[in-house]
Amino acid sequence: MFTLVTGLSAPALARSTQAPASASRVADSDAPPVYGRATYLLDASTGTVRLDDGAHKRMPVASLTKVMTAYLTLKLAKPTDTITITSGDVNYANDNGGTSADLDPGDKVMIKDALYGLLLPSGADVAHALARTYGPGVDGFVAKMNDAAKQLGLNDTHYVNPDGLPMPGGDGYSTAADQAKLAAVALSDKTFEKVTSTEQYSIDATATHGAHTWTNTNEMLDLPGALGVKTGFTQAAGYCLAFAADRDGHRLIGVILGEDVSSRRFDTAAALLNWAADNPVSPETEPSAAA
């Protein structure tokens, strides 16, 4: 059984037309204001939902999709297995406006390194190569992604590719709540946790690949207990963020979808983490979230 963002660059908007969520739509009226189309904050240590604002609405999640790609890869491959990058993998990222790990056709990269290229710079080239290898074939891998989603109880999630890029036939979808659940399971894998919480990772040139340095697109890794998880952006999805931190014995996991200001998703996430850590609740005293 399977157990356990799109990092496209775009200028942040100077101002937002979105209003903060009203107190009636969050689990606690003292929570910081949120601005995305959906926001969810979970205390995974107790199962307590700290904030739920539109968290069950289906919407595109951009490169948060790559969390599932990494999760599945860790189930299907050994860290010392290798993938070979093809021109098709490189062209897929370039032709579709995806971010890239800048690998070259013919590069042979071990899985333990490829995961950094997938999650830190949000490499669509790596996602395509992993899916093509372990599907086998991209369609086969996407089918496995959807099977895994069902097995994990992600009932409002459907994937159409391994990277979250827009597709002519329609984007996939998920919810903030489903993505938080996926992040919680993915973070239970120590390899995933190590990769996603790394700020920068380098591989030296070898006979099988060139030298590369990958920098994490997540701007929250200097916060106490930060664990990642993933950024994302497409025009349809807006700016997205899955984030997590261990604070005072509590693992806090949150997801913001559909933000329209890139930097504000990080500020909001930091405020939510601080608020939840400073105001812990037990399941018995959990406020009731609005339906």
Summary of the structure (lengths in Angstrom):
residues: 291
radius of gyration: 18.1
end to end distance: 31.4
largest distance: 59.3
contacts: 1068
relative contact order: 0.22
helix: 34%
strand: 21%
